[in-house]
Amino acid sequence: MTEQIKKSTPEKTAFLGVYGCQMNLADAERMAGQLESLGYRRTEEMAAADLILLVTCCVRETAEDKVYGKIGEIKGLKRQRPSLLFGVAGCMAQKEGDALIKRAPHIDFVLGTGRTGELGRVVRELEAERGGPVVDTGDVTGPIAEGCPVARRTPLSAWVPVMYGCDNFCTYCIVPYVRGRERSRRPEDIRREIQEAVAQGYREITLLGQNVNSYGKDHKQADFADLLRLADDVPGIERVRFMTSHPKDLSRRVIEAVRDGHHICEHFHLPVQHGSDRLLKAMNRGYTAAAYRAVVEEIRAAVPGASLTTDLIVGFPGETEQDFEALLDLVRAVRFDAAYTFLYSPRSGTPAAKMDDQVPDEVKRDRLHRLMAVQDEISRAINERLRGQAVEVLAEGPSQNDPAVWTGRTRTGKIVLWPHEAEIAGELVSVRVAEPQTWVLKGVLEQGA
């Protein structure tokens, strides 16, 4: 009888639209796990879903614009199917709260960044009573919800958050206001999650935090170097990555952990944001360009083969041509493997949004193009050094454009493409680089690898 009831119960589906950073991806996996426990299967067909959840970002205006466009699109679906459950979570939900419901009354629930673990309860209540709307932005500095089921999206690499929030209050950034102050997970909870991921077949984990170098400053049970070593020692793990590091907090102990580790990848993502000391001070970054370069020298002395990537902001308020030239000078001196470049976008509620001397958009765009031209040349030259060399790659599977060409990453985070032979996803293979490019390395599988 139970089996008959089970078969006759229609399958429920959920569509999750995820915007923004890797932390949002990790949050979405935890929310998807809760939905699975309620009987929802994840679908990519938004128009046919029984539940739609948008996990949102508000770091830049373009991210918010995309979400508002999607909210408008969903209004028509709600009109056609009033039973559809529609919720908004993530940073934009935390920032806007009740204002989202006032702007879009077809939203059934709004969950803030500190309430991720409450999704299952909220959905059960709405399913049972069809009441609402529910707005729960709660306390973003409350206890971390442990024990949530995790429905991971990638087959080989797992996101593992180690801490939430940020205490840095960079003047351009909304994150401390929507994610709260820094809170670290306990080492034993992190180790347990890594072990579970390995048992499920994951070969690579990435330790996540807004500033992983601040890990453990609250509970004092371990620092980030300890955590890297803990992850490195989990049986069965192949690769350990981490992001993001704040330059002012990157310790010698962390650098040594990367140097001495067996599975810790030799890749440092170290956002510098700018090369002008005047603007770094205005951004409240807590270091000078010279201090940043000293950290880079320490990394390269200890881990000579490490790759270094960064984030750069163009057009911060008050940026002069001289400031911009200082940025170009730093980029040329440090020689990043890659840089993620952004136009400054004012965020209401941040100090920088109220600063004088906002840079005109056309000046921002011109400087961005000039910066990208310099960085692209450097990236290409660095990759050119790998021509003819064999690199270790974790095979991920077919590339997006050609199923006969497979893709994977080196330990240093470089994307590699090669013609597929007999290798399988999750296998470590050796690829000889034949055609280095700015963003990818193309090669051939080593015979006998």
N, C-alpha and C positions, 0 to 999 in steps of 0.2 A: 504493500500500500504506500509506504514511504517513497519507494522508487517511482511509483506511478505519479505521485504528487510532484516529485522532483522533475520528472520528465515533462509534466504538463505546465510547469512554471516557466513563463517566458524569460529568456535570458536578458539581463539588463546590461546596457553598455554605457561607458563613460568616455568622453573626449576631454583630454587635458591639453590646453594650449599653454606652453611655457615660454616665457620671455626673460631675457636678461642673463645673469651670470650662472656659473656652475653651482652656486649655493641654491639658486632657485631650482635647478635641475635635481639636486639632491632632495630638496623639500618636496618636489613633485613626486619623486619616487616613494617617499614616505606617505604621501597622501594617496597615491595610487595603490599602495599596499593596503591602506585602510578601506579603500573602495572595493578592492578585490575580496576582502574579508566580509564585505556586505553583499557579495554576489555580483559585482559589476566586472565586466570584461572591458579592457581598454580598447578603444576603436579610433581609427583615423578619420572616420566618417562623421564629422560634426553634425551634419544635417539630420542624421538618423539616431543620434545618441539620446539616451534617456537622461543623462546628466552631463552638463558641460561645466568644466572648472578652468578658469584662467588664472595661472600663477604669474603674477605681474611684476614689472620692474618700473622704477621711477627715477633711475639714475640720470637719464637724459630725456629731453622733451620728446624725441622721436619715439622712444619706447612707450611713453604714455599715449602718444597719438595713435600708435598701432593698436593699443588695447582699447581705446575709445572707439576706434573703427570697428573692431571685432564685437564690442558690446552692442553697437548699433546694428550690426549684422544679425546678432542673436535675437534681437527684439522681434524680428519677423518670424523666427522659429518659435518663439514663445507664443506668439499670436496664433500660429497654426496648431501648436500642441501645448496647451496650458499646463499639462502634467509635467512638462520638461523642467528639471531642476537646474538652476543656473547660479553658480557661485563665482566670486572673485576672491583670490587669496594673494599673498605676497606683499611686496614693498608698497605698491600703489594702493592696495587695500588698507594697509596700515596707515599710510599717509592721509588718505581721503576719508576712510570710515563711512559715517552716515551720509556724507556728501555724495557718495557713489549711488546710494539708493535714491536720494533726491533727484539726481541727474538721470538715473535709469531705474525707474520703479520695477522693471521686469527682473531685476536681480533678486534672487531668493535669499542669498546669504553672502556676507563679507567676513573673511577670516584674516586677522592680522598675522604678522610674522611669528609672534610668540604663541600662536594658537594652532599651529600645524597639526598637533596631536589630537585636536578636538574635532577634526573633520568627520570621523565616523559617527560621533555622538550627534553632531548637527544634522547630518544627512538622515540618520535614523529618526530624529525628532520631526524633521520636515516630511519624511515619508509617512510617518504615522499620523500626523495632525494636519499636514498641509498648511500649517501656520507660517507666520513670518511677516516680513523678512527678519532674518537674524543678522545682527552686526556684533561681532566679537573681536575687538582689537586688543582687549585685555592689557596685561602688563608685559611689555617686551623684555623685562629683566627678571621674569619669574623662572622657576625651575625648568631645566631642559627635560622634555618628554622623552623618556627612554622606553624601549620595548615596542615601538611602532613597527608593524610589518613593513618590509621594503620590497617594492616591485621594481626591480632595476630594468632600465631600457636597453643598456648595452650588454652584449654577451660576454665580454672579456675584461673590461675595465670598470671598476666600481668607485663611485664617489663615496668618501667616508668623511662627513663633517666632524671636526675635532673641537670646534668652538663656534660660538655665535656672537654677533655684535662687534662693535669697534669703539675704542676709547680715544681715537686720534683726532677726530673733529677737524679734518682738513676743510678749509673754508669753502670749497666748491662742492663738497660731498654731502648727500642727504642720508647716507647709510647709517651713521650713528643715531639719527633721529627715528628711523623706521626699523632698525634692527636692534637698537638698544645697546647697552654697555656690554663689555666682553664677559662671556661666560664660557668656561671650559668644561668639556665632558670629562668624566673620570677615565683614567687610563684603562681600567679593566673593562669598561663598557666599549671603548674603542677597540681594544684587542679582541673582544668577543665578536664585534661586528666584522672585523677583518677575518677572523677565523671562519665565521659563517660564510663570508663571501668566497673564501678559498675553497671551502667544502662544496660550494655551489658551482665551482669550476672557474671562478675569476682568477686571472693570472696577474692582474695589475690593479693596484689601488692608488687613489689620489687622496691625500689628506687635505681637507678643505677648511679654510677660515678666512675671514676678512684680513686678518694679520696673524698668520700661524706662529710667528716668532713671539707673540705674546702669550702663547698657550701656557696654562698652568700658573700664571701670575696670581690667579684668584685662589685656587684650592691648594697650591704649593705641593701637590703630590708628585709632579714631574714637570720638567720643562720640555720644550719642543725637541731638543736634541735627544732627550730620553725617549720621547715618543717615536722619533724616527728609528731609533735602535730597537724599540719594542716591535714596531712594524716589520723591520728588517729580519727579525728573528722568528716570525710566524712561519711554521713549516708549510711549504708548498707555494709560498709567495714568489713571484718572479720579478716583479718591479714595484717600486714604491716611488710615487711622485708626490709633490706638495705644492700648494699655492693658497694664498699669495703671501709673499714676504715683504715686510716693510723695511726699507734700508736702515732706518735708525735702530732697529731692534734685531737685526741679523747678527747673531753671536758667533764667535770663533768656535764654540762647541757645536753649533749646527753645521758649520762648514766642515769641521772635522768628522762629524757623523756621516756626511755625504762622502767625504774622502775615504773613510774606513769601512763603509757599508758594502755589503755584497749585492744587495738588490735595490739600493737607493739610487735613483737615476741622477746622472750628472747634469742637471738642468736647473738653473735658478731663474725664476720669473721675479724680477726685482724692479718694480715700477719706480722710475725716477721722476716722472711727470714734467720736469723742466730742467734747463741748464743755467738759468739765471738765478743767482743767489737772492736778488731782490724779490723775484716772483716766488721762489721756494719759501721765503719767509712769509710772503703774503698768503701763500697757500697753507701755511702752518704745517710744513712737512717735517721740520725738526732736524734738518741737515743742510749742509752746503754742497755745491757741486764737487768741491775738492774732497769732502768727507765721503760722498758717494763713490768717487773714483778710488778712494783708498779701500773701501769695502770690495770693489771689483778687483783691485790688485790682490787683495787677500784671498779672494775666491780663486783667482787664476793661479796664484802661487801654490795653493793647496790642492786644487783640482784642475790641472792644466787642460784637460780635454773637455771641461764643462762648457755647455752652451749658456748664453745669457740673453734673456728676452726682457722687454720692458713695456711700460705704458707711457705715452707722451701726450700732453695737452697743449694744443695750439690756440692762441687767442684768449688766454686768461685776462681778466680786466687789468688794464694798464700796460699790457705787453707792448713794448716798443720794438722797433726794428733791431735795436742793439740787444734787447733781451732775446729776440728770436735768433740772432746770430750766435749768442751764447749757447742757446739750445743746439744749434747746428754744430758748434765747436765741440760740445760734449758728445754728441752722437758720433762725430768723426773720431774723437779720441778714444771712446769706450769700444766702439765697433760691436754693436749688438748683433746677435744672430738674426733677430727679428724684433720689430717694434709694432705695438698696437697703437695707432695714432687716432686722436679724437679732437674734434672741434669743441672748445669750451661751450657748455650749454648751461645757462643760468637755471638754478633750481630754487624755487621759492622756499623760504625758510632757512637758507644757508647764507652766511655772511657775504660771500662773493657776489651773490645776486644783487646786493645793495651797493656794491662798490662803484665808484666813479670810473670814468674812462673805459666803458665797455667797448670792445674792439668791433668795428664794423664787419659784417658777415663776409663781404667781398675780400677784405684783408685777411680774415681767418682762412678762407678757402685758398687764397694764393699762397699763404705760408704753409698750409697743409700740403699742397702739391709740391712745393719746394722741399719740404721735409721728407716726404715720401720718396722723392727722386734720390735724395742722398742716402736714405736707409736702404732702398732697393739695390743700389749699387754696392753697398757694403754687404748686404745679405748674399748677393750673387757671388761676390768675391770670396766670402767665407765658405760658401757651398762649393765653389770651384776647387778649393783645396782637397775636397773629398773625391775628386775625379780619379777613377781607377782603384779606389780603396774599397775594401769589403766592410760592410757595416752590419751589426746585429739588429734584426728587425723582429718585432712581435707582429706576426701576420694577423691582420684583422678580418680580411675577406675581400670580396670584389669591390673595385672602386665604383663611384657613382656613375661614371660615364661609359664604362666598358667592363662587363663581367669577366672578360678574359684577362684583364689587368687587375692585379691585386694591390692592396694598400696596407701599410703598417707604419709604425714609428720606430725610430732609433731610441736608444736610451736618452739621448740628448733632445728628444722631442721633435726631430725632423721627420716630415712625411716622406715616405718612399713608395714608389710605384714600380712594378715589375710584371712581366708576363707570367701568368699562373702556370705552374706545372703540377706537381702532386702534393704540395704542401696543404696543410689544413689550418683552419682558424685557431689561434691560440698557440701555434707552434713558433718557436724562435728559429729564424732562418738567417742565413748570411746572403746578403745582396751586394754585388759589386756595382758601384756607382759608375754609370756610363755617361749620363747626361745631367749634370747638376744645373738646376734652375734657381730662380729667386726664391720660390716658395716650396718647391718639391725637389726630390732627388729621384731620377729615373735610372733603373739599372736592370741587371739580370741576376737570376738566382745562381749562386755558386754551385757548381757541380760537386755532388758528394756531400753537400751541406746537410 
